[in-house]
Amino acid sequence: MSTDEILRILRMHREGIWIRQLAREAHVSPATICNYLYGYKNSKGKFVKPILSKYVVIQKLGGGALTIIKLK
C-alpha cells in the first residue's frame, strides 16, 4: 500500500471518509491509516513524521471517537 493509493481513495470521497472505511478500501488496518495520519515510532524508536498530514484535514466528531478525513 502506498500514499498514492490512499490519496486516490480520498479523491473518490471528496465529502470525506471514515478511517475504518478508508482502511477497508485500501486493504490495510485502521492502525496503519492512523500511523499515516499521526506519525509513529519505528522499530528503532525514532518518530516517523505523518505522511498524509500535508494532504488531508482531520475532523473529529463525537468527542474525538469518530474521525473523518478529507482532502485539503
N, C-alpha and C positions, 0 to 999 in steps of 0.2 A: 504494500500500500504506500502511496506517495501523497505528498501535499497536493499535487495536481489532481489526483482522484477526488480528494475531499473538496477541493475548490470547484471541481466540475459538478459534484453533487449539490454544493451550495448554490451554484448558478441556476440549477434546476428548481431551487426552492427560494426564490427571491424574497418571499414573505417571511422566511425564517424556517428553521427546522430544530426539533428537539435533539439533544445529544444522543439519546438512545436510538432514535430513528436514523440519524446520520451514521451511527456505528453499524446499525443493521445494513444499511445500503452500501456502506464501504467494506462490509465483511470483516470488521475488527471489533474489539471490545470497547465498551464505553470508556474504560480506563485509558485506552490508547488515545481516544479523541481528547479526553481531559488532559493527558500529557502534552498533546499538541497545542492545546489552548492555554494551559497554565505553566508549562515547563515541568521539568522533572530532574531528579538526580540520577546520573548514570551509574554503572557498576563501580566506578572509581570514586563515587561520592561527589563528583563535580556537577554543579547545576547546569542543565541544558536549557537555554532560553526557549520560550514558547515559539513554535514555528508559525502558528496561524494568527498570532496577535495583531500583526500589521494588516491582515486581510479582513478580519471579522469584528463584529460588535457582539458582545455577550450581554444578554438581557436576563436578569434573574427575576423569577416570579415566585409567589408563594413563600416568601421569607427565605428565598435562596434555594429552595428544594427543587425547583424546576428551572431549567436553563434553555433559552432559545438562542440560536446562533444565526446571525445574518451577515451577509457581505457588507462591507463598508461602501 
